[in-house]
């Protein structure tokens, strides 16, 4: 029994990037048929909106004290170092320099309270967890929780407050929904949430599933991708999720991870080319798809789904 738990913990950690001790604790607590629990429906939608918002990640909060100019800046999903997935929440571990891209990408703001062009995640609100070492992201009157924790610096409540205030001041003149309307969602946010839910809700399990397994793109013994690009096409039949990375594991390696019985996502490959592969659900019908693209320049038009 002990050996089975150890093997399961090691395998889960290979997908999530968790330390062995954290993966072992999670495996003991979660008694499901797979090692990585699927998110509840509302949790999956929140994780999807956050994952796709990372496409807009930019460095607005320059913090010279953290030597940001001296580190290689990962992009998009690689802003996250590791994940700790549970059914109704997920904890994202990040390095302090990456907060400068992560926070502006996900916290909602616009030119005014009724402006429909909301940047970030519509309806998202931010609080400092009672322990003071992490942010708690959620939507008022909605299920779903995402925590953000810094792993290379001992953040305290006043550090988070300073960071959030710096973000607000940096975009002076913008309407920051999370600051100006902390307990309720505005009409423009509700409209945006309805729009994205209509396009993403039936296939949000795919985006959530990729987020909860982000470490598969950092396979041991291969070059680490400095970015993994993820975007969707807002298709009426669900999310057309495209995942592109320049180096690291091959498409076949990623396919094997995603099709694994214990840690995979119940997917099946439906078509493929020299440098791309299309995956769909093996059980949920033709709602949504994942397209994997490996080592392609952004100008490459050899595959256009």
KEDO-294804 format. One record per residue (C-alpha): residue in three letters; x, z, y. Coordinates in steps of 0.2 Angstrom, whole numbers, padded with zeros to 4 digits. Layout:
<recs>
<residu = Ala	xx = X	zz = Z	yy = Y>
...
</recs>
This chain:
<recs>
<residu = Unk	xx = 0000	zz = 0000	yy = 0000>
<residu = Unk	xx = 0014	zz = 0005	yy = 0012>
<residu = Unk	xx = 0023	zz = -0012	yy = 0008>
<residu = Unk	xx = 0007	zz = -0022	yy = 0011>
<residu = Unk	xx = 0005	zz = -0013	yy = 0028>
<residu = Unk	xx = 0023	zz = -0017	yy = 0033>
<residu = Unk	xx = 0021	zz = -0035	yy = 0028>
<residu = Unk	xx = 0005	zz = -0037	yy = 0038>
<residu = Unk	xx = 0012	zz = -0028	yy = 0053>
<residu = Unk	xx = 0027	zz = -0040	yy = 0053>
<residu = Unk	xx = 0016	zz = -0055	yy = 0051>
<residu = Unk	xx = 0005	zz = -0050	yy = 0065>
<residu = Unk	xx = 0020	zz = -0046	yy = 0077>
<residu = Unk	xx = 0026	zz = -0064	yy = 0074>
<residu = Unk	xx = 0010	zz = -0070	yy = 0082>
<residu = Unk	xx = 0007	zz = -0058	yy = 0096>
<residu = Unk	xx = 0025	zz = -0053	yy = 0100>
<residu = Unk	xx = 0021	zz = -0034	yy = 0098>
<residu = Unk	xx = 0034	zz = -0022	yy = 0093>
<residu = Unk	xx = 0033	zz = -0017	yy = 0075>
<residu = Unk	xx = 0026	zz = 0000	yy = 0078>
<residu = Unk	xx = 0012	zz = -0006	yy = 0089>
<residu = Unk	xx = 0008	zz = -0020	yy = 0076>
<residu = Unk	xx = 0008	zz = -0007	yy = 0062>
<residu = Unk	xx = -0004	zz = 0004	yy = 0072>
<residu = Unk	xx = -0016	zz = -0010	yy = 0075>
<residu = Unk	xx = -0016	zz = -0016	yy = 0057>
<residu = Unk	xx = -0020	zz = 0002	yy = 0052>
<residu = Unk	xx = -0034	zz = 0003	yy = 0064>
<residu = Unk	xx = -0042	zz = -0014	yy = 0062>
<residu = Unk	xx = -0049	zz = -0016	yy = 0044>
<residu = Unk	xx = -0055	zz = -0034	yy = 0045>
<residu = Unk	xx = -0052	zz = -0049	yy = 0034>
<residu = Unk	xx = -0039	zz = -0056	yy = 0046>
<residu = Unk	xx = -0024	zz = -0047	yy = 0055>
<residu = Unk	xx = -0028	zz = -0053	yy = 0072>
<residu = Unk	xx = -0046	zz = -0048	yy = 0077>
<residu = Unk	xx = -0057	zz = -0061	yy = 0085>
<residu = Unk	xx = -0063	zz = -0057	yy = 0103>
<residu = Unk	xx = -0082	zz = -0053	yy = 0106>
<residu = Unk	xx = -0091	zz = -0067	yy = 0114>
<residu = Unk	xx = -0090	zz = -0060	yy = 0132>
<residu = Unk	xx = -0072	zz = -0054	yy = 0129>
<residu = Unk	xx = -0067	zz = -0072	yy = 0123>
<residu = Unk	xx = -0075	zz = -0080	yy = 0139>
<residu = Unk	xx = -0065	zz = -0068	yy = 0150>
<residu = Unk	xx = -0049	zz = -0072	yy = 0141>
<residu = Unk	xx = -0053	zz = -0090	yy = 0142>
<residu = Unk	xx = -0056	zz = -0090	yy = 0161>
<residu = Unk	xx = -0039	zz = -0080	yy = 0164>
<residu = Unk	xx = -0029	zz = -0091	yy = 0152>
<residu = Unk	xx = -0035	zz = -0107	yy = 0161>
<residu = Unk	xx = -0033	zz = -0099	yy = 0178>
<residu = Unk	xx = -0014	zz = -0098	yy = 0174>
<residu = Unk	xx = -0013	zz = -0117	yy = 0178>
<residu = Unk	xx = -0014	zz = -0112	yy = 0196>
<residu = Unk	xx = 0001	zz = -0099	yy = 0195>
<residu = Unk	xx = 0012	zz = -0100	yy = 0209>
<residu = Unk	xx = 0024	zz = -0088	yy = 0217>
<residu = Unk	xx = 0016	zz = -0081	yy = 0233>
<residu = Unk	xx = 0023	zz = -0063	yy = 0231>
<residu = Unk	xx = 0041	zz = -0065	yy = 0234>
<residu = Unk	xx = 0049	zz = -0048	yy = 0229>
<residu = Unk	xx = 0068	zz = -0048	yy = 0233>
<residu = Unk	xx = 0070	zz = -0031	yy = 0226>
<residu = Unk	xx = 0066	zz = -0038	yy = 0208>
<residu = Unk	xx = 0079	zz = -0052	yy = 0209>
<residu = Unk	xx = 0066	zz = -0065	yy = 0206>
<residu = Unk	xx = 0078	zz = -0079	yy = 0212>
<residu = Unk	xx = 0090	zz = -0074	yy = 0198>
<residu = Unk	xx = 0079	zz = -0076	yy = 0183>
<residu = Unk	xx = 0072	zz = -0091	yy = 0175>
<residu = Unk	xx = 0053	zz = -0092	yy = 0180>
<residu = Unk	xx = 0042	zz = -0096	yy = 0165>
<residu = Unk	xx = 0026	zz = -0105	yy = 0169>
<residu = Unk	xx = 0008	zz = -0104	yy = 0164>
<residu = Unk	xx = 0006	zz = -0094	yy = 0147>
<residu = Unk	xx = 0024	zz = -0090	yy = 0146>
<residu = Unk	xx = 0021	zz = -0078	yy = 0161>
<residu = Unk	xx = 0015	zz = -0066	yy = 0147>
<residu = Unk	xx = 0028	zz = -0058	yy = 0136>
<residu = Unk	xx = 0017	zz = -0051	yy = 0122>
<residu = Unk	xx = -0001	zz = -0047	yy = 0118>
<residu = Unk	xx = -0010	zz = -0033	yy = 0110>
<residu = Unk	xx = -0027	zz = -0040	yy = 0105>
<residu = Unk	xx = -0042	zz = -0029	yy = 0100>
<residu = Unk	xx = -0060	zz = -0035	yy = 0098>
<residu = Unk	xx = -0067	zz = -0029	yy = 0115>
<residu = Unk	xx = -0051	zz = -0029	yy = 0125>
<residu = Unk	xx = -0033	zz = -0036	yy = 0126>
<residu = Unk	xx = -0017	zz = -0029	yy = 0133>
<residu = Unk	xx = -0005	zz = -0041	yy = 0141>
<residu = Unk	xx = 0013	zz = -0036	yy = 0143>
<residu = Unk	xx = 0022	zz = -0045	yy = 0157>
<residu = Unk	xx = 0039	zz = -0043	yy = 0166>
<residu = Unk	xx = 0039	zz = -0037	yy = 0184>
<residu = Unk	xx = 0045	zz = -0053	yy = 0192>
<residu = Unk	xx = 0031	zz = -0063	yy = 0184>
<residu = Unk	xx = 0018	zz = -0053	yy = 0193>
<residu = Unk	xx = 0021	zz = -0063	yy = 0208>
<residu = Unk	xx = 0014	zz = -0078	yy = 0199>
<residu = Unk	xx = 0001	zz = -0070	yy = 0188>
<residu = Unk	xx = -0008	zz = -0059	yy = 0201>
<residu = Unk	xx = -0012	zz = -0074	yy = 0213>
<residu = Unk	xx = -0017	zz = -0085	yy = 0199>
<residu = Unk	xx = -0031	zz = -0074	yy = 0192>
<residu = Unk	xx = -0038	zz = -0063	yy = 0207>
<residu = Unk	xx = -0052	zz = -0072	yy = 0215>
<residu = Unk	xx = -0052	zz = -0077	yy = 0234>
<residu = Unk	xx = -0059	zz = -0091	yy = 0245>
<residu = Unk	xx = -0061	zz = -0095	yy = 0263>
<residu = Unk	xx = -0077	zz = -0085	yy = 0264>
<residu = Unk	xx = -0089	zz = -0075	yy = 0254>
<residu = Unk	xx = -0101	zz = -0090	yy = 0252>
<residu = Unk	xx = -0087	zz = -0103	yy = 0249>
<residu = Unk	xx = -0090	zz = -0111	yy = 0232>
<residu = Unk	xx = -0072	zz = -0116	yy = 0230>
<residu = Unk	xx = -0066	zz = -0099	yy = 0222>
<residu = Unk	xx = -0048	zz = -0098	yy = 0217>
<residu = Unk	xx = -0044	zz = -0087	yy = 0203>
<residu = Unk	xx = -0057	zz = -0080	yy = 0190>
<residu = Unk	xx = -0074	zz = -0079	yy = 0197>
<residu = Unk	xx = -0081	zz = -0061	yy = 0197>
<residu = Unk	xx = -0065	zz = -0053	yy = 0191>
<residu = Unk	xx = -0062	zz = -0036	yy = 0198>
<residu = Unk	xx = -0046	zz = -0025	yy = 0197>
<residu = Unk	xx = -0044	zz = -0007	yy = 0195>
<residu = Unk	xx = -0029	zz = 0004	yy = 0191>
<residu = Unk	xx = -0031	zz = 0012	yy = 0174>
<residu = Unk	xx = -0032	zz = 0031	yy = 0175>
<residu = Unk	xx = -0015	zz = 0032	yy = 0167>
<residu = Unk	xx = -0008	zz = 0023	yy = 0182>
<residu = Unk	xx = 0004	zz = 0012	yy = 0172>
<residu = Unk	xx = -0007	zz = -0003	yy = 0171>
<residu = Unk	xx = -0021	zz = -0014	yy = 0179>
<residu = Unk	xx = -0038	zz = -0015	yy = 0172>
<residu = Unk	xx = -0047	zz = -0032	yy = 0174>
<residu = Unk	xx = -0066	zz = -0033	yy = 0171>
<residu = Unk	xx = -0082	zz = -0041	yy = 0178>
<residu = Unk	xx = -0096	zz = -0029	yy = 0185>
<residu = Unk	xx = -0110	zz = -0028	yy = 0173>
<residu = Unk	xx = -0101	zz = -0038	yy = 0160>
<residu = Unk	xx = -0092	zz = -0034	yy = 0144>
<residu = Unk	xx = -0074	zz = -0038	yy = 0142>
<residu = Unk	xx = -0058	zz = -0029	yy = 0148>
<residu = Unk	xx = -0040	zz = -0036	yy = 0151>
<residu = Unk	xx = -0026	zz = -0024	yy = 0154>
<residu = Unk	xx = -0009	zz = -0029	yy = 0162>
<residu = Unk	xx = 0006	zz = -0018	yy = 0159>
<residu = Unk	xx = 0024	zz = -0021	yy = 0165>
<residu = Unk	xx = 0037	zz = -0018	yy = 0152>
<residu = Unk	xx = 0053	zz = -0019	yy = 0162>
<residu = Unk	xx = 0049	zz = -0007	yy = 0175>
<residu = Unk	xx = 0039	zz = 0010	yy = 0176>
<residu = Unk	xx = 0025	zz = 0005	yy = 0187>
<residu = Unk	xx = 0014	zz = 0019	yy = 0194>
<residu = Unk	xx = -0002	zz = 0019	yy = 0204>
<residu = Unk	xx = 0006	zz = 0017	yy = 0221>
<residu = Unk	xx = 0017	zz = 0002	yy = 0214>
<residu = Unk	xx = 0001	zz = -0007	yy = 0209>
<residu = Unk	xx = -0008	zz = -0003	yy = 0226>
<residu = Unk	xx = 0007	zz = -0009	yy = 0235>
<residu = Unk	xx = 0007	zz = -0025	yy = 0225>
<residu = Unk	xx = -0011	zz = -0029	yy = 0228>
<residu = Unk	xx = -0010	zz = -0025	yy = 0246>
<residu = Unk	xx = 0005	zz = -0037	yy = 0248>
<residu = Unk	xx = -0005	zz = -0051	yy = 0239>
<residu = Unk	xx = -0020	zz = -0048	yy = 0251>
<residu = Unk	xx = -0009	zz = -0049	yy = 0266>
<residu = Unk	xx = 0001	zz = -0064	yy = 0260>
<residu = Unk	xx = -0016	zz = -0074	yy = 0260>
<residu = Unk	xx = -0021	zz = -0066	yy = 0277>
<residu = Unk	xx = -0038	zz = -0074	yy = 0282>
<residu = Unk	xx = -0044	zz = -0077	yy = 0265>
<residu = Unk	xx = -0059	zz = -0068	yy = 0258>
<residu = Unk	xx = -0053	zz = -0057	yy = 0243>
<residu = Unk	xx = -0068	zz = -0054	yy = 0233>
<residu = Unk	xx = -0060	zz = -0040	yy = 0223>
<residu = Unk	xx = -0056	zz = -0031	yy = 0239>
<residu = Unk	xx = -0071	zz = -0035	yy = 0250>
<residu = Unk	xx = -0084	zz = -0034	yy = 0236>
<residu = Unk	xx = -0077	zz = -0022	yy = 0223>
<residu = Unk	xx = -0093	zz = -0017	yy = 0215>
<residu = Unk	xx = -0104	zz = -0033	yy = 0215>
<residu = Unk	xx = -0102	zz = -0051	yy = 0213>
<residu = Unk	xx = -0106	zz = -0063	yy = 0227>
<residu = Unk	xx = -0118	zz = -0078	yy = 0225>
<residu = Unk	xx = -0104	zz = -0090	yy = 0225>
<residu = Unk	xx = -0095	zz = -0081	yy = 0211>
<residu = Unk	xx = -0111	zz = -0080	yy = 0201>
<residu = Unk	xx = -0113	zz = -0098	yy = 0203>
<residu = Unk	xx = -0096	zz = -0102	yy = 0198>
<residu = Unk	xx = -0098	zz = -0090	yy = 0183>
<residu = Unk	xx = -0113	zz = -0099	yy = 0177>
<residu = Unk	xx = -0104	zz = -0116	yy = 0178>
<residu = Unk	xx = -0089	zz = -0111	yy = 0168>
<residu = Unk	xx = -0099	zz = -0101	yy = 0155>
<residu = Unk	xx = -0110	zz = -0117	yy = 0152>
<residu = Unk	xx = -0094	zz = -0127	yy = 0149>
<residu = Unk	xx = -0084	zz = -0114	yy = 0140>
<residu = Unk	xx = -0095	zz = -0101	yy = 0131>
<residu = Unk	xx = -0097	zz = -0110	yy = 0115>
<residu = Unk	xx = -0079	zz = -0114	yy = 0113>
<residu = Unk	xx = -0071	zz = -0099	yy = 0122>
<residu = Unk	xx = -0065	zz = -0093	yy = 0105>
<residu = Unk	xx = -0052	zz = -0106	yy = 0105>
<residu = Unk	xx = -0044	zz = -0102	yy = 0121>
<residu = Unk	xx = -0045	zz = -0083	yy = 0117>
<residu = Unk	xx = -0037	zz = -0087	yy = 0100>
<residu = Unk	xx = -0022	zz = -0096	yy = 0107>
<residu = Unk	xx = -0019	zz = -0082	yy = 0120>
<residu = Unk	xx = -0020	zz = -0069	yy = 0106>
<residu = Unk	xx = -0006	zz = -0079	yy = 0097>
<residu = Unk	xx = 0005	zz = -0084	yy = 0111>
<residu = Unk	xx = 0021	zz = -0079	yy = 0102>
<residu = Unk	xx = 0020	zz = -0093	yy = 0090>
<residu = Unk	xx = 0027	zz = -0104	yy = 0103>
<residu = Unk	xx = 0043	zz = -0093	yy = 0103>
<residu = Unk	xx = 0047	zz = -0095	yy = 0085>
<residu = Unk	xx = 0063	zz = -0086	yy = 0080>
<residu = Unk	xx = 0078	zz = -0098	yy = 0080>
<residu = Unk	xx = 0072	zz = -0111	yy = 0091>
<residu = Unk	xx = 0074	zz = -0114	yy = 0110>
<residu = Unk	xx = 0061	zz = -0103	yy = 0120>
<residu = Unk	xx = 0049	zz = -0114	yy = 0130>
<residu = Unk	xx = 0050	zz = -0110	yy = 0148>
<residu = Unk	xx = 0032	zz = -0115	yy = 0150>
<residu = Unk	xx = 0017	zz = -0119	yy = 0139>
<residu = Unk	xx = 0005	zz = -0130	yy = 0149>
<residu = Unk	xx = -0014	zz = -0127	yy = 0145>
<residu = Unk	xx = -0029	zz = -0135	yy = 0153>
<residu = Unk	xx = -0046	zz = -0140	yy = 0149>
<residu = Unk	xx = -0057	zz = -0155	yy = 0153>
<residu = Unk	xx = -0074	zz = -0146	yy = 0156>
<residu = Unk	xx = -0083	zz = -0156	yy = 0143>
<residu = Unk	xx = -0101	zz = -0154	yy = 0140>
<residu = Unk	xx = -0097	zz = -0152	yy = 0122>
<residu = Unk	xx = -0085	zz = -0138	yy = 0125>
<residu = Unk	xx = -0068	zz = -0135	yy = 0130>
<residu = Unk	xx = -0056	zz = -0149	yy = 0127>
<residu = Unk	xx = -0041	zz = -0138	yy = 0126>
<residu = Unk	xx = -0024	zz = -0146	yy = 0128>
<residu = Unk	xx = -0008	zz = -0136	yy = 0124>
<residu = Unk	xx = 0009	zz = -0144	yy = 0129>
<residu = Unk	xx = 0027	zz = -0137	yy = 0127>
<residu = Unk	xx = 0044	zz = -0146	yy = 0130>
<residu = Unk	xx = 0054	zz = -0138	yy = 0116>
<residu = Unk	xx = 0054	zz = -0124	yy = 0103>
<residu = Unk	xx = 0043	zz = -0125	yy = 0087>
<residu = Unk	xx = 0037	zz = -0142	yy = 0081>
<residu = Unk	xx = 0019	zz = -0147	yy = 0080>
<residu = Unk	xx = 0019	zz = -0145	yy = 0061>
<residu = Unk	xx = 0025	zz = -0127	yy = 0063>
<residu = Unk	xx = 0011	zz = -0123	yy = 0076>
<residu = Unk	xx = -0002	zz = -0131	yy = 0065>
<residu = Unk	xx = 0004	zz = -0120	yy = 0050>
<residu = Unk	xx = 0002	zz = -0105	yy = 0061>
<residu = Unk	xx = -0015	zz = -0109	yy = 0067>
<residu = Unk	xx = -0021	zz = -0114	yy = 0050>
<residu = Unk	xx = -0014	zz = -0098	yy = 0041>
<residu = Unk	xx = -0028	zz = -0088	yy = 0032>
<residu = Unk	xx = -0023	zz = -0071	yy = 0038>
<residu = Unk	xx = -0018	zz = -0074	yy = 0056>
<residu = Unk	xx = -0024	zz = -0092	yy = 0060>
<residu = Unk	xx = -0040	zz = -0098	yy = 0068>
<residu = Unk	xx = -0050	zz = -0107	yy = 0055>
<residu = Unk	xx = -0046	zz = -0124	yy = 0061>
<residu = Unk	xx = -0043	zz = -0141	yy = 0053>
<residu = Unk	xx = -0033	zz = -0155	yy = 0059>
<residu = Unk	xx = -0043	zz = -0171	yy = 0062>
<residu = Unk	xx = -0031	zz = -0183	yy = 0068>
<residu = Unk	xx = -0013	zz = -0185	yy = 0074>
<residu = Unk	xx = 0001	zz = -0196	yy = 0081>
<residu = Unk	xx = 0019	zz = -0196	yy = 0083>
<residu = Unk	xx = 0019	zz = -0181	yy = 0095>
<residu = Unk	xx = 0001	zz = -0175	yy = 0096>
<residu = Unk	xx = -0012	zz = -0167	yy = 0084>
<residu = Unk	xx = -0030	zz = -0164	yy = 0087>
<residu = Unk	xx = -0038	zz = -0148	yy = 0079>
<residu = Unk	xx = -0056	zz = -0143	yy = 0077>
<residu = Unk	xx = -0065	zz = -0129	yy = 0070>
<residu = Unk	xx = -0067	zz = -0129	yy = 0051>
<residu = Unk	xx = -0084	zz = -0120	yy = 0052>
<residu = Unk	xx = -0092	zz = -0121	yy = 0069>
<residu = Unk	xx = -0095	zz = -0139	yy = 0070>
<residu = Unk	xx = -0089	zz = -0151	yy = 0083>
<residu = Unk	xx = -0089	zz = -0140	yy = 0098>
<residu = Unk	xx = -0073	zz = -0140	yy = 0107>
<residu = Unk	xx = -0056	zz = -0145	yy = 0101>
<residu = Unk	xx = -0037	zz = -0141	yy = 0103>
<residu = Unk	xx = -0025	zz = -0155	yy = 0106>
<residu = Unk	xx = -0006	zz = -0150	yy = 0103>
<residu = Unk	xx = 0007	zz = -0161	yy = 0112>
<residu = Unk	xx = 0025	zz = -0157	yy = 0109>
<residu = Unk	xx = 0040	zz = -0162	yy = 0120>
<residu = Unk	xx = 0031	zz = -0175	yy = 0131>
<residu = Unk	xx = 0035	zz = -0178	yy = 0149>
<residu = Unk	xx = 0021	zz = -0176	yy = 0161>
<residu = Unk	xx = 0021	zz = -0194	yy = 0164>
<residu = Unk	xx = 0019	zz = -0199	yy = 0146>
<residu = Unk	xx = 0003	zz = -0208	yy = 0143>
<residu = Unk	xx = 0005	zz = -0211	yy = 0124>
<residu = Unk	xx = -0010	zz = -0201	yy = 0121>
<residu = Unk	xx = -0026	zz = -0199	yy = 0132>
<residu = Unk	xx = -0040	zz = -0190	yy = 0123>
</recs>
